Amino acid sequence: MTRPKPLDGITVVSLEHAIAAPFCTRQLADLGARVIKVERPGSGDFARAYDTRVKGQASHFVWTNRSKESLTLDLKHPDALAALKSLLAKADVLVQNLAPGAAARMGLGYEALKKVHPKLIVCDISGYGDNGPYRDKKAYDLLIQSEAGFLSITGTPDSPSKAGNSVADIAAGMYAYTSILSALLLRGKTGEGSHIDVSMLEALGEWMNYPLYYAFEGATPPPRTAASHASIYPYGPFAAGDGGVVMLGLQNEREWKVFCEVVLQDASVATDPHFDTNARRNENREALKGLILAQFGQMSTAEVVARLDQAQIANARMNDMAGVWAHPQLAARDRWQTVGTPAGDIPALLPPGRSSAFDYRMDPVPGVGEHTQAILRELGLTDRSITGLKNENAI
């Protein structure tokens, strides 16, 4: 027997592309929502062509688009736009991350829609929000990482570095997702829909609050320290004698004493006046790094990890992607499932958060326009009308 999911019966229509909106709506689909993804006829979401790493399909796309239905519509065609508006009459949520103002110009802004669909929840995702001097600026992930100050604290002293994934898009997608969940809860109390305006800048800005407060009232901001911590030491990567790298972190003075006794096997280092507080260790990190590397250089990666575990010092191996694919903890917890794609089955991680009450939806990634005809028939269009729209390249 299939157990009910939290969002069973909820229909989401999404005018989406790239990462932020698709990541948001995929998570709604994970919880059981029906997500209808509106794409351009022919090419579809341009993220489908980002790369060909997954059986000829784009890595970004297969990650963010499982469990959805693909409906192709040329929204510049009046009949296609009319079909979309008919679909919204049956929808609970509209998500869009088109260019600023594009949805409103088509009559798909919240103010216009709430007059005819008062229960509809409309979520707009953009780079900078729907007002203010930056409203119309193009906003790609790297640009938002820069504007939000993320690049100023990430990298090495000589070279700022962006995150290795689309962190600004992911942040915006997460806040859109949680905002929609809260809007559905609120609608359950009030019976009314609402408007959600999610800004990538504000989403990543929220994640930047620690460095913001660290630099409060003009104080010196955190320096770029590569994979090390800006203000705690030792905390970061250290090389072992076999060429492996171990990540470790100390949080307090008790751990520091145990680290010296068990890991460095020299208790006197703990009381050395250069290292006896975190502030002094941070000031003298190069000297301390030399002591640590001298000890680790005599040991294999496995031996360093074993000694850190013995001391109950937090540590991790620096995995590459192959290491994560083969991670024993993910395997032990059965986190990998199989989902279909137009090019065949692929493994996919279950969403974080294992629930005792329901199973996540893990349905296939759709082909471009795979569900167009079925959805249009649901809206009452005849096969003849659908053929006409196809002949005019409207679908």
Contacts in CASP RR format, 6 or more apart in sequence:
PFRMAT RR
TARGET T0000
AUTHOR 0000-0000-0000
METHOD contacts of the structure
MODEL  1
MTRPKPLDGITVVSLEHAIAAPFCTRQLADLGARVIKVERPGSGDFARAY
DTRVKGQASHFVWTNRSKESLTLDLKHPDALAALKSLLAKADVLVQNLAP
GAAARMGLGYEALKKVHPKLIVCDISGYGDNGPYRDKKAYDLLIQSEAGF
LSITGTPDSPSKAGNSVADIAAGMYAYTSILSALLLRGKTGEGSHIDVSM
LEALGEWMNYPLYYAFEGATPPPRTAASHASIYPYGPFAAGDGGVVMLGL
QNEREWKVFCEVVLQDASVATDPHFDTNARRNENREALKGLILAQFGQMS
TAEVVARLDQAQIANARMNDMAGVWAHPQLAARDRWQTVGTPAGDIPALL
PPGRSSAFDYRMDPVPGVGEHTQAILRELGLTDRSITGLKNENAI
2 359 0 8 1.000
3 357 0 8 1.000
3 358 0 8 1.000
3 359 0 8 1.000
4 358 0 8 1.000
5 31 0 8 1.000
5 32 0 8 1.000
5 358 0 8 1.000
5 359 0 8 1.000
5 360 0 8 1.000
5 361 0 8 1.000
6 31 0 8 1.000
6 32 0 8 1.000
6 358 0 8 1.000
7 28 0 8 1.000
7 31 0 8 1.000
7 32 0 8 1.000
7 33 0 8 1.000
7 184 0 8 1.000
8 32 0 8 1.000
8 33 0 8 1.000
9 32 0 8 1.000
9 33 0 8 1.000
9 34 0 8 1.000
9 92 0 8 1.000
10 28 0 8 1.000
10 32 0 8 1.000
10 33 0 8 1.000
10 34 0 8 1.000
10 92 0 8 1.000
10 93 0 8 1.000
10 184 0 8 1.000
11 33 0 8 1.000
11 34 0 8 1.000
11 36 0 8 1.000
11 90 0 8 1.000
11 91 0 8 1.000
11 92 0 8 1.000
11 93 0 8 1.000
12 25 0 8 1.000
12 28 0 8 1.000
12 29 0 8 1.000
12 33 0 8 1.000
12 34 0 8 1.000
12 35 0 8 1.000
12 36 0 8 1.000
12 91 0 8 1.000
12 92 0 8 1.000
12 93 0 8 1.000
12 94 0 8 1.000
12 95 0 8 1.000
12 180 0 8 1.000
13 36 0 8 1.000
13 38 0 8 1.000
13 84 0 8 1.000
13 87 0 8 1.000
13 88 0 8 1.000
13 91 0 8 1.000
13 93 0 8 1.000
13 94 0 8 1.000
13 95 0 8 1.000
14 21 0 8 1.000
14 22 0 8 1.000
14 25 0 8 1.000
14 35 0 8 1.000
14 36 0 8 1.000
14 37 0 8 1.000
14 38 0 8 1.000
14 94 0 8 1.000
14 95 0 8 1.000
14 96 0 8 1.000
15 21 0 8 1.000
15 38 0 8 1.000
15 75 0 8 1.000
15 94 0 8 1.000
15 95 0 8 1.000
15 96 0 8 1.000
15 97 0 8 1.000
15 98 0 8 1.000
15 103 0 8 1.000
15 108 0 8 1.000
16 22 0 8 1.000
16 25 0 8 1.000
16 37 0 8 1.000
16 38 0 8 1.000
16 45 0 8 1.000
16 95 0 8 1.000
16 96 0 8 1.000
16 97 0 8 1.000
17 45 0 8 1.000
17 46 0 8 1.000
17 47 0 8 1.000
17 97 0 8 1.000
17 98 0 8 1.000
18 45 0 8 1.000
18 46 0 8 1.000
18 47 0 8 1.000
18 60 0 8 1.000
18 97 0 8 1.000
18 169 0 8 1.000
19 47 0 8 1.000
19 60 0 8 1.000
19 64 0 8 1.000
19 141 0 8 1.000
19 166 0 8 1.000
19 169 0 8 1.000
19 170 0 8 1.000
19 173 0 8 1.000
20 97 0 8 1.000
20 125 0 8 1.000
20 169 0 8 1.000
20 170 0 8 1.000
20 172 0 8 1.000
20 173 0 8 1.000
20 176 0 8 1.000
20 198 0 8 1.000
20 200 0 8 1.000
21 95 0 8 1.000
21 96 0 8 1.000
21 97 0 8 1.000
21 125 0 8 1.000
21 173 0 8 1.000
21 176 0 8 1.000
22 37 0 8 1.000
22 45 0 8 1.000
22 47 0 8 1.000
22 61 0 8 1.000
22 64 0 8 1.000
22 65 0 8 1.000
23 63 0 8 1.000
23 64 0 8 1.000
23 169 0 8 1.000
23 170 0 8 1.000
23 173 0 8 1.000
23 174 0 8 1.000
23 177 0 8 1.000
24 95 0 8 1.000
24 123 0 8 1.000
24 125 0 8 1.000
24 172 0 8 1.000
24 173 0 8 1.000
24 174 0 8 1.000
24 176 0 8 1.000
24 177 0 8 1.000
24 180 0 8 1.000
25 33 0 8 1.000
25 35 0 8 1.000
25 37 0 8 1.000
25 68 0 8 1.000
25 95 0 8 1.000
26 35 0 8 1.000
26 63 0 8 1.000
26 64 0 8 1.000
26 65 0 8 1.000
26 66 0 8 1.000
26 67 0 8 1.000
26 68 0 8 1.000
27 177 0 8 1.000
27 351 0 8 1.000
28 35 0 8 1.000
28 93 0 8 1.000
28 177 0 8 1.000
28 180 0 8 1.000
29 35 0 8 1.000
29 66 0 8 1.000
29 67 0 8 1.000
29 68 0 8 1.000
29 361 0 8 1.000
29 363 0 8 1.000
30 67 0 8 1.000
30 351 0 8 1.000
30 360 0 8 1.000
30 361 0 8 1.000
30 362 0 8 1.000
31 360 0 8 1.000
31 361 0 8 1.000
32 67 0 8 1.000
32 361 0 8 1.000
33 93 0 8 1.000
34 69 0 8 1.000
35 67 0 8 1.000
35 68 0 8 1.000
35 69 0 8 1.000
36 68 0 8 1.000
36 69 0 8 1.000
36 71 0 8 1.000
36 87 0 8 1.000
36 91 0 8 1.000
36 371 0 8 1.000
36 375 0 8 1.000
37 45 0 8 1.000
37 65 0 8 1.000
37 68 0 8 1.000
37 69 0 8 1.000
37 70 0 8 1.000
37 71 0 8 1.000
37 366 0 8 1.000
38 71 0 8 1.000
38 72 0 8 1.000
38 73 0 8 1.000
38 75 0 8 1.000
38 84 0 8 1.000
39 45 0 8 1.000
39 70 0 8 1.000
39 71 0 8 1.000
39 72 0 8 1.000
39 73 0 8 1.000
39 368 0 8 1.000
39 369 0 8 1.000
40 72 0 8 1.000
40 74 0 8 1.000
41 72 0 8 1.000
41 73 0 8 1.000
41 74 0 8 1.000
41 369 0 8 1.000
41 393 0 8 1.000
41 394 0 8 1.000
41 395 0 8 1.000
42 72 0 8 1.000
42 368 0 8 1.000
42 369 0 8 1.000
43 49 0 8 1.000
43 368 0 8 1.000
44 70 0 8 1.000
44 72 0 8 1.000
44 368 0 8 1.000
44 369 0 8 1.000
45 61 0 8 1.000
45 65 0 8 1.000
47 58 0 8 1.000
47 60 0 8 1.000
47 61 0 8 1.000
47 64 0 8 1.000
48 57 0 8 1.000
48 58 0 8 1.000
48 61 0 8 1.000
48 368 0 8 1.000
49 58 0 8 1.000
50 58 0 8 1.000
50 59 0 8 1.000
50 60 0 8 1.000
50 61 0 8 1.000
51 58 0 8 1.000
51 59 0 8 1.000
51 60 0 8 1.000
52 58 0 8 1.000
53 59 0 8 1.000
54 62 0 8 1.000
54 341 0 8 1.000
54 343 0 8 1.000
54 346 0 8 1.000
55 341 0 8 1.000
55 343 0 8 1.000
55 344 0 8 1.000
55 346 0 8 1.000
56 343 0 8 1.000
57 341 0 8 1.000
57 342 0 8 1.000
57 343 0 8 1.000
57 365 0 8 1.000
60 166 0 8 1.000
61 365 0 8 1.000
62 341 0 8 1.000
62 346 0 8 1.000
62 348 0 8 1.000
62 365 0 8 1.000
65 365 0 8 1.000
65 366 0 8 1.000
66 339 0 8 1.000
66 340 0 8 1.000
66 348 0 8 1.000
66 362 0 8 1.000
66 363 0 8 1.000
66 364 0 8 1.000
66 365 0 8 1.000
67 339 0 8 1.000
67 361 0 8 1.000
67 362 0 8 1.000
67 363 0 8 1.000
67 364 0 8 1.000
68 365 0 8 1.000
68 366 0 8 1.000
69 366 0 8 1.000
69 370 0 8 1.000
69 371 0 8 1.000
69 374 0 8 1.000
69 375 0 8 1.000
70 366 0 8 1.000
70 367 0 8 1.000
70 368 0 8 1.000
70 369 0 8 1.000
70 370 0 8 1.000
70 371 0 8 1.000
70 372 0 8 1.000
71 87 0 8 1.000
71 369 0 8 1.000
71 371 0 8 1.000
71 372 0 8 1.000
71 375 0 8 1.000
71 376 0 8 1.000
72 368 0 8 1.000
72 369 0 8 1.000
72 372 0 8 1.000
72 395 0 8 1.000
73 80 0 8 1.000
73 81 0 8 1.000
73 83 0 8 1.000
73 84 0 8 1.000
73 372 0 8 1.000
73 394 0 8 1.000
73 395 0 8 1.000
74 80 0 8 1.000
74 393 0 8 1.000
74 394 0 8 1.000
74 395 0 8 1.000
75 81 0 8 1.000
75 84 0 8 1.000
75 106 0 8 1.000
77 389 0 8 1.000
77 392 0 8 1.000
77 393 0 8 1.000
77 394 0 8 1.000
79 389 0 8 1.000
79 392 0 8 1.000
79 394 0 8 1.000
80 389 0 8 1.000
80 394 0 8 1.000
80 395 0 8 1.000
81 106 0 8 1.000
83 376 0 8 1.000
83 379 0 8 1.000
83 381 0 8 1.000
83 389 0 8 1.000
84 108 0 8 1.000
85 108 0 8 1.000
86 379 0 8 1.000
87 375 0 8 1.000
87 379 0 8 1.000
88 94 0 8 1.000
88 108 0 8 1.000
88 113 0 8 1.000
88 117 0 8 1.000
88 120 0 8 1.000
89 116 0 8 1.000
89 117 0 8 1.000
91 117 0 8 1.000
91 120 0 8 1.000
92 119 0 8 1.000
92 120 0 8 1.000
92 121 0 8 1.000
92 184 0 8 1.000
93 120 0 8 1.000
93 121 0 8 1.000
93 122 0 8 1.000
93 123 0 8 1.000
93 180 0 8 1.000
93 183 0 8 1.000
93 184 0 8 1.000
94 108 0 8 1.000
94 113 0 8 1.000
94 120 0 8 1.000
94 121 0 8 1.000
94 122 0 8 1.000
94 123 0 8 1.000
95 123 0 8 1.000
95 125 0 8 1.000
95 176 0 8 1.000
95 180 0 8 1.000
96 103 0 8 1.000
96 108 0 8 1.000
96 122 0 8 1.000
96 123 0 8 1.000
96 124 0 8 1.000
96 125 0 8 1.000
97 124 0 8 1.000
97 125 0 8 1.000
97 126 0 8 1.000
100 126 0 8 1.000
100 129 0 8 1.000
100 130 0 8 1.000
100 135 0 8 1.000
100 136 0 8 1.000
101 130 0 8 1.000
103 109 0 8 1.000
103 124 0 8 1.000
104 112 0 8 1.000
107 113 0 8 1.000
109 122 0 8 1.000
109 124 0 8 1.000
110 122 0 8 1.000
110 124 0 8 1.000
110 195 0 8 1.000
113 120 0 8 1.000
113 122 0 8 1.000
114 120 0 8 1.000
114 122 0 8 1.000
114 193 0 8 1.000
114 195 0 8 1.000
118 192 0 8 1.000
118 193 0 8 1.000
119 187 0 8 1.000
119 191 0 8 1.000
119 192 0 8 1.000
119 193 0 8 1.000
120 193 0 8 1.000
121 180 0 8 1.000
121 183 0 8 1.000
121 184 0 8 1.000
121 187 0 8 1.000
121 193 0 8 1.000
121 194 0 8 1.000
121 195 0 8 1.000
121 196 0 8 1.000
122 194 0 8 1.000
122 195 0 8 1.000
122 196 0 8 1.000
123 176 0 8 1.000
123 179 0 8 1.000
123 180 0 8 1.000
123 183 0 8 1.000
123 195 0 8 1.000
123 196 0 8 1.000
123 198 0 8 1.000
124 130 0 8 1.000
124 195 0 8 1.000
124 196 0 8 1.000
124 197 0 8 1.000
124 198 0 8 1.000
125 172 0 8 1.000
125 173 0 8 1.000
125 176 0 8 1.000
125 198 0 8 1.000
125 200 0 8 1.000
126 135 0 8 1.000
126 139 0 8 1.000
126 197 0 8 1.000
126 198 0 8 1.000
126 199 0 8 1.000
126 200 0 8 1.000
127 134 0 8 1.000
127 137 0 8 1.000
127 139 0 8 1.000
127 144 0 8 1.000
127 172 0 8 1.000
127 199 0 8 1.000
127 200 0 8 1.000
127 201 0 8 1.000
128 134 0 8 1.000
128 135 0 8 1.000
128 137 0 8 1.000
128 139 0 8 1.000
128 199 0 8 1.000
128 200 0 8 1.000
128 201 0 8 1.000
129 135 0 8 1.000
129 197 0 8 1.000
129 198 0 8 1.000
129 199 0 8 1.000
129 201 0 8 1.000
129 202 0 8 1.000
130 197 0 8 1.000
134 201 0 8 1.000
139 200 0 8 1.000
139 201 0 8 1.000
141 162 0 8 1.000
141 166 0 8 1.000
141 167 0 8 1.000
141 168 0 8 1.000
141 169 0 8 1.000
141 200 0 8 1.000
142 162 0 8 1.000
144 168 0 8 1.000
144 200 0 8 1.000
144 201 0 8 1.000
144 204 0 8 1.000
145 151 0 8 1.000
145 154 0 8 1.000
145 162 0 8 1.000
145 163 0 8 1.000
145 167 0 8 1.000
145 168 0 8 1.000
145 204 0 8 1.000
147 201 0 8 1.000
148 168 0 8 1.000
148 201 0 8 1.000
148 204 0 8 1.000
148 205 0 8 1.000
148 208 0 8 1.000
149 208 0 8 1.000
149 211 0 8 1.000
150 162 0 8 1.000
150 163 0 8 1.000
150 167 0 8 1.000
150 168 0 8 1.000
150 204 0 8 1.000
150 208 0 8 1.000
151 160 0 8 1.000
151 161 0 8 1.000
151 162 0 8 1.000
152 160 0 8 1.000
152 221 0 8 1.000
152 224 0 8 1.000
153 211 0 8 1.000
153 221 0 8 1.000
153 222 0 8 1.000
153 223 0 8 1.000
153 224 0 8 1.000
153 230 0 8 1.000
154 160 0 8 1.000
154 161 0 8 1.000
154 162 0 8 1.000
154 163 0 8 1.000
154 224 0 8 1.000
155 161 0 8 1.000
155 224 0 8 1.000
155 225 0 8 1.000
155 226 0 8 1.000
156 224 0 8 1.000
156 225 0 8 1.000
156 226 0 8 1.000
157 223 0 8 1.000
157 224 0 8 1.000
157 225 0 8 1.000
159 224 0 8 1.000
160 224 0 8 1.000
161 224 0 8 1.000
167 204 0 8 1.000
167 207 0 8 1.000
168 200 0 8 1.000
168 201 0 8 1.000
168 203 0 8 1.000
168 204 0 8 1.000
169 200 0 8 1.000
171 200 0 8 1.000
171 203 0 8 1.000
171 204 0 8 1.000
171 205 0 8 1.000
171 206 0 8 1.000
171 207 0 8 1.000
172 198 0 8 1.000
172 199 0 8 1.000
172 200 0 8 1.000
172 203 0 8 1.000
172 204 0 8 1.000
173 198 0 8 1.000
173 203 0 8 1.000
174 203 0 8 1.000
175 198 0 8 1.000
175 203 0 8 1.000
175 206 0 8 1.000
176 196 0 8 1.000
176 198 0 8 1.000
179 196 0 8 1.000
179 198 0 8 1.000
180 196 0 8 1.000
183 193 0 8 1.000
183 194 0 8 1.000
183 196 0 8 1.000
186 193 0 8 1.000
186 194 0 8 1.000
187 193 0 8 1.000
187 194 0 8 1.000
205 212 0 8 1.000
211 221 0 8 1.000
211 222 0 8 1.000
214 221 0 8 1.000
214 222 0 8 1.000
214 230 0 8 1.000
214 231 0 8 1.000
215 221 0 8 1.000
215 222 0 8 1.000
222 230 0 8 1.000
222 231 0 8 1.000
223 230 0 8 1.000
226 237 0 8 1.000
227 236 0 8 1.000
227 237 0 8 1.000
227 247 0 8 1.000
228 235 0 8 1.000
228 236 0 8 1.000
228 237 0 8 1.000
228 285 0 8 1.000
229 235 0 8 1.000
229 236 0 8 1.000
229 249 0 8 1.000
231 278 0 8 1.000
231 282 0 8 1.000
232 249 0 8 1.000
232 250 0 8 1.000
232 251 0 8 1.000
232 278 0 8 1.000
232 282 0 8 1.000
233 250 0 8 1.000
233 278 0 8 1.000
233 281 0 8 1.000
233 282 0 8 1.000
233 285 0 8 1.000
233 288 0 8 1.000
234 248 0 8 1.000
234 249 0 8 1.000
234 250 0 8 1.000
234 259 0 8 1.000
234 281 0 8 1.000
234 285 0 8 1.000
234 288 0 8 1.000
234 289 0 8 1.000
234 292 0 8 1.000
235 248 0 8 1.000
235 249 0 8 1.000
235 250 0 8 1.000
236 247 0 8 1.000
236 248 0 8 1.000
236 249 0 8 1.000
237 245 0 8 1.000
237 246 0 8 1.000
237 247 0 8 1.000
237 318 0 8 1.000
238 245 0 8 1.000
238 246 0 8 1.000
238 247 0 8 1.000
238 248 0 8 1.000
238 289 0 8 1.000
238 292 0 8 1.000
238 293 0 8 1.000
238 296 0 8 1.000
238 304 0 8 1.000
239 245 0 8 1.000
239 246 0 8 1.000
239 293 0 8 1.000
239 296 0 8 1.000
239 297 0 8 1.000
240 246 0 8 1.000
240 296 0 8 1.000
240 297 0 8 1.000
240 299 0 8 1.000
240 300 0 8 1.000
240 301 0 8 1.000
240 303 0 8 1.000
240 304 0 8 1.000
241 296 0 8 1.000
241 297 0 8 1.000
241 298 0 8 1.000
241 299 0 8 1.000
241 300 0 8 1.000
241 301 0 8 1.000
242 300 0 8 1.000
242 301 0 8 1.000
243 301 0 8 1.000
244 301 0 8 1.000
244 318 0 8 1.000
245 301 0 8 1.000
245 317 0 8 1.000
245 318 0 8 1.000
246 296 0 8 1.000
246 301 0 8 1.000
246 304 0 8 1.000
246 305 0 8 1.000
246 308 0 8 1.000
246 315 0 8 1.000
246 316 0 8 1.000
246 317 0 8 1.000
246 318 0 8 1.000
247 315 0 8 1.000
247 316 0 8 1.000
247 317 0 8 1.000
247 318 0 8 1.000
248 308 0 8 1.000
248 313 0 8 1.000
248 314 0 8 1.000
248 315 0 8 1.000
248 316 0 8 1.000
249 313 0 8 1.000
249 314 0 8 1.000
249 315 0 8 1.000
250 256 0 8 1.000
250 259 0 8 1.000
250 313 0 8 1.000
250 314 0 8 1.000
251 314 0 8 1.000
253 277 0 8 1.000
253 278 0 8 1.000
255 311 0 8 1.000
255 312 0 8 1.000
255 313 0 8 1.000
256 270 0 8 1.000
256 275 0 8 1.000
256 278 0 8 1.000
256 281 0 8 1.000
257 267 0 8 1.000
257 270 0 8 1.000
258 311 0 8 1.000
258 312 0 8 1.000
258 313 0 8 1.000
259 270 0 8 1.000
259 311 0 8 1.000
259 313 0 8 1.000
260 266 0 8 1.000
260 267 0 8 1.000
260 268 0 8 1.000
260 269 0 8 1.000
260 270 0 8 1.000
261 267 0 8 1.000
261 270 0 8 1.000
261 311 0 8 1.000
262 307 0 8 1.000
262 310 0 8 1.000
262 311 0 8 1.000
263 295 0 8 1.000
263 304 0 8 1.000
263 307 0 8 1.000
263 308 0 8 1.000
263 311 0 8 1.000
263 313 0 8 1.000
264 291 0 8 1.000
264 292 0 8 1.000
264 295 0 8 1.000
265 295 0 8 1.000
269 275 0 8 1.000
269 291 0 8 1.000
270 276 0 8 1.000
273 280 0 8 1.000
274 280 0 8 1.000
274 281 0 8 1.000
274 284 0 8 1.000
274 287 0 8 1.000
274 288 0 8 1.000
275 281 0 8 1.000
275 284 0 8 1.000
275 288 0 8 1.000
281 288 0 8 1.000
296 304 0 8 1.000
299 307 0 8 1.000
301 317 0 8 1.000
304 315 0 8 1.000
305 315 0 8 1.000
305 317 0 8 1.000
308 314 0 8 1.000
308 315 0 8 1.000
309 315 0 8 1.000
319 327 0 8 1.000
324 330 0 8 1.000
330 336 0 8 1.000
330 349 0 8 1.000
333 354 0 8 1.000
335 349 0 8 1.000
335 350 0 8 1.000
336 347 0 8 1.000
336 348 0 8 1.000
336 349 0 8 1.000
336 350 0 8 1.000
337 347 0 8 1.000
337 348 0 8 1.000
337 349 0 8 1.000
337 350 0 8 1.000
337 362 0 8 1.000
338 345 0 8 1.000
338 346 0 8 1.000
338 347 0 8 1.000
338 348 0 8 1.000
338 362 0 8 1.000
339 345 0 8 1.000
339 346 0 8 1.000
339 347 0 8 1.000
339 348 0 8 1.000
339 362 0 8 1.000
339 363 0 8 1.000
339 364 0 8 1.000
339 365 0 8 1.000
340 346 0 8 1.000
340 363 0 8 1.000
340 364 0 8 1.000
340 365 0 8 1.000
341 364 0 8 1.000
341 365 0 8 1.000
342 365 0 8 1.000
342 366 0 8 1.000
342 367 0 8 1.000
342 370 0 8 1.000
348 362 0 8 1.000
350 360 0 8 1.000
350 362 0 8 1.000
351 360 0 8 1.000
369 395 0 8 1.000
372 395 0 8 1.000
373 386 0 8 1.000
376 385 0 8 1.000
376 386 0 8 1.000
376 389 0 8 1.000
376 395 0 8 1.000
377 383 0 8 1.000
377 386 0 8 1.000
381 389 0 8 1.000
386 395 0 8 1.000
388 394 0 8 1.000
389 395 0 8 1.000
END
